[in-house]
Amino acid sequence: MDQINWEGYEVPTREAVWVCVNCEEEPRKAEIVDAVDYLLEFDAREPTRLDVPKRRKLRLRTSRAALAHTPGFRDFLSLVISGQMNETDPWDRFKEVYERD
């Protein structure tokens, strides 16, 4: 399976346009063999309030098998990322997704 890279991915929200500036894959330990973590960092562009952070992080844990073998799963994860970036409490987020809902 090729590594996924979301760098450049943009998510417009009420608070800012969040642009992914860094995406790192972090393989999981043996306790969850199928899982892979992606650490995504987003910069705020065009913030609408002074309290919007300049950068925020999203750790996305997902299934290697689903990424490799489930049609449309990568597109589904893009929707998950957009949904998480629309949440603001807390600014830095963690989400586990192993299958499509």
Summary of the structure (lengths in Angstrom):
residues: 101
radius of gyration: 13.8
end to end distance: 22.4
largest distance: 43.1
contacts: 251
relative contact order: 0.22
helix: 22%
strand: 39%
